[in-house]
Amino acid sequence: MRNFKQKNWGWRNIAESKPVLIILGFFILFFAWNVLGFWNKMRETSKNKEMTEDRITILREQKEKLSLDIDSLKTDEGKEKIFRENYGLAREGEDVIVVMEDKNLSKNPAPDSSSGFFSFLKSLFK
């Protein structure tokens, strides 16, 4: 009877054989690898979603600001403000003062007198 049971190739014997277990192990590794790849894609998608939501928030704020600017341009005070700021226009009887930088000062900055010991030595040998 024992010989009969050993020679009987039932489903249990086939499922527990080494080649079938190796093939099943490869399938498990293959699916685990794909699940990890899918998880990484989900994480990247989540980051992209957050960035897009932040961008949408910024764009909505810009839209509100532009809508307020458009509404202010519909009034005479708003138009006058824009003309004064952007074009330097003035009303009759007002004077406009234009402040300009001195180009000589910005090109050659004054040397620091408190630069340190090495600047002191350098000034001695000049």
C-alpha positions as CSV (number, residue, x, y, z in Angstrom):
1,M,0.0,0.0,0.0
2,R,2.9,2.3,0.8
3,N,4.3,1.9,-2.7
4,F,0.9,2.7,-4.2
5,K,0.7,6.0,-2.3
6,Q,4.2,7.0,-3.3
7,K,3.6,6.4,-7.0
8,N,0.3,8.1,-7.0
9,W,0.8,11.6,-8.5
10,G,-2.1,13.6,-7.1
11,W,-2.5,17.4,-7.0
12,R,-0.8,17.6,-3.7
13,N,2.4,15.8,-4.9
14,I,2.5,17.9,-8.1
15,A,1.9,21.2,-6.2
16,E,4.7,20.4,-3.7
17,S,7.3,19.4,-6.3
18,K,10.4,21.5,-6.6
19,P,9.9,22.7,-10.2
20,V,6.3,23.9,-9.5
21,L,7.5,25.7,-6.3
22,I,10.3,27.4,-8.2
23,I,7.9,28.6,-10.9
24,L,5.5,29.9,-8.2
25,G,8.4,31.6,-6.5
26,F,9.3,33.4,-9.7
27,F,5.6,34.5,-10.1
28,I,5.5,35.8,-6.6
29,L,8.8,37.8,-7.2
30,F,7.4,39.1,-10.5
31,F,4.2,40.3,-8.9
32,A,6.0,41.8,-5.9
33,W,8.3,43.7,-8.3
34,N,5.3,45.1,-10.2
35,V,3.5,46.1,-7.0
36,L,6.6,48.0,-5.8
37,G,6.8,49.8,-9.2
38,F,3.1,50.6,-8.9
39,W,3.6,52.0,-5.4
40,N,6.4,54.3,-6.6
41,K,4.2,55.5,-9.4
42,M,1.4,56.2,-6.9
43,R,3.8,58.2,-4.7
44,E,5.1,60.2,-7.7
45,T,1.5,60.9,-8.8
46,S,0.6,62.1,-5.3
47,K,3.6,64.5,-5.4
48,N,2.5,65.8,-8.8
49,K,-1.1,66.2,-7.5
50,E,0.1,68.3,-4.5
51,M,2.3,70.5,-6.9
52,T,-0.7,71.0,-9.2
53,E,-3.0,71.9,-6.3
54,D,-0.4,74.5,-5.1
55,R,-0.2,75.9,-8.6
56,I,-4.0,76.1,-8.8
57,T,-4.1,78.0,-5.5
58,I,-1.5,80.4,-6.8
59,L,-3.3,80.9,-10.1
60,R,-6.6,81.5,-8.2
61,E,-4.9,84.2,-6.1
62,Q,-3.5,85.8,-9.2
63,K,-6.9,85.7,-10.8
64,E,-8.5,87.5,-7.8
65,K,-5.8,90.1,-7.8
66,L,-6.2,90.7,-11.6
67,S,-10.0,91.0,-11.1
68,L,-9.5,93.6,-8.4
69,D,-7.1,95.5,-10.7
70,I,-9.6,95.4,-13.6
71,D,-12.4,96.6,-11.2
72,S,-10.1,99.5,-10.1
73,L,-9.4,100.4,-13.7
74,K,-13.1,101.0,-14.3
75,T,-13.0,103.9,-11.9
76,D,-11.3,107.3,-12.6
77,E,-9.2,107.1,-9.4
78,G,-7.8,103.7,-10.5
79,K,-6.9,104.9,-14.0
80,E,-5.2,108.0,-12.5
81,K,-3.2,105.8,-10.1
82,I,-2.0,103.5,-12.9
83,F,-1.0,106.5,-15.1
84,R,0.9,108.1,-12.3
85,E,2.8,105.0,-11.3
86,N,3.6,103.6,-14.8
87,Y,4.0,106.7,-16.9
88,G,5.0,109.4,-14.5
89,L,2.1,111.7,-15.4
90,A,1.0,114.6,-13.2
91,R,-2.0,116.8,-12.9
92,E,-1.9,120.4,-14.0
93,G,0.0,122.5,-11.5
94,E,1.9,119.5,-10.1
95,D,5.6,118.9,-10.7
96,V,7.3,115.5,-11.3
97,I,10.7,114.8,-9.7
98,V,12.8,112.1,-11.2
99,V,15.5,110.6,-9.1
100,M,18.5,109.1,-10.9
101,E,21.5,107.2,-9.6
102,D,25.0,108.5,-9.9
103,K,26.6,106.0,-12.3
104,N,30.1,106.8,-11.1
105,L,29.4,105.7,-7.6
106,S,27.8,102.4,-8.6
107,K,30.8,101.4,-10.8
108,N,33.6,102.2,-8.4
109,P,32.7,101.3,-4.9
110,A,34.7,102.9,-2.1
111,P,37.3,100.6,-0.7
112,D,36.7,99.5,2.9
113,S,39.2,101.0,5.3
114,S,38.4,98.3,7.8
115,S,39.1,95.3,5.5
116,G,41.8,93.9,7.8
117,F,45.5,93.3,8.2
118,F,46.1,92.2,4.6
119,S,44.6,95.3,3.1
120,F,46.8,97.3,5.4
121,L,49.9,95.5,4.1
122,K,48.7,95.9,0.5
123,S,48.3,99.7,1.0
124,L,51.8,99.9,2.4
125,F,53.3,98.5,-0.8
126,K,51.3,100.6,-3.2
